Amino acid sequence: PLCKRALNNYLEELDPSKTYFIASEIYQWTDPSESLLVQLQNGYKKSNYEIFEEIHEAMVKAIERRNHLEDQVNNSELPVDVDPIEFKDLEWAKDEEGLLTRLKRIRSLQNEAAEKLDPEFREKALQRIAKRRSKSEEEILVQDPTEKEHYILSNVLKATNASMDS
């Protein structure tokens, strides 16, 4: 179970808001086969984190999709009266349409919260949200192989550490 928890923690580390991945594309890691768990365990022993690199590459593709979906959100009418409680204990989106709906609902909440701010702070708040997302994506999309390896290993350590019982 330690390796399985580490995989799930790694996915959560990359996509804590569950707004990038779709359940079917990460199923092999959220519900890993026994052979994948053995491969992961053997990889740990040899400092081979190939499986985590595969997850990282899947995240790179998910970022591309997310940016495409953000364009659709920007050109859509947003829902009203979104309840923040629906974002507690989220499951992974089932498909791209579910992901788009989630993004619209999140944007609606962000806009609603920003509306409660003084007009001078409203736009800054929304810019900060976009900047935080952009910075997070930049870390993942880094091209330098050494920086990429450091990023992946850092997340492997966090995920593995978090998977151990206290």
Salt bridges, closest charged atoms under 4 A:
GLU12 OE2 - LYS18 NZ 3.00
GLU13 OE2 - LYS158 NZ 3.79
GLU25 OE2 - ARG65 NH2 2.51
ASP31 OD1 - LYS4 NZ 3.90
GLU57 OE2 - LYS148 NZ 2.60
GLU70 OE2 - ARG66 NE 2.79
GLU70 OE1 - ARG107 NH2 2.39
GLU86 OE2 - ARG105 NE 2.65
GLU115 OE1 - ARG122 NH1 3.99
GLU137 OE2 - ARG133 NE 2.94
ASP165 OD1 - ARG5 NH2 3.83
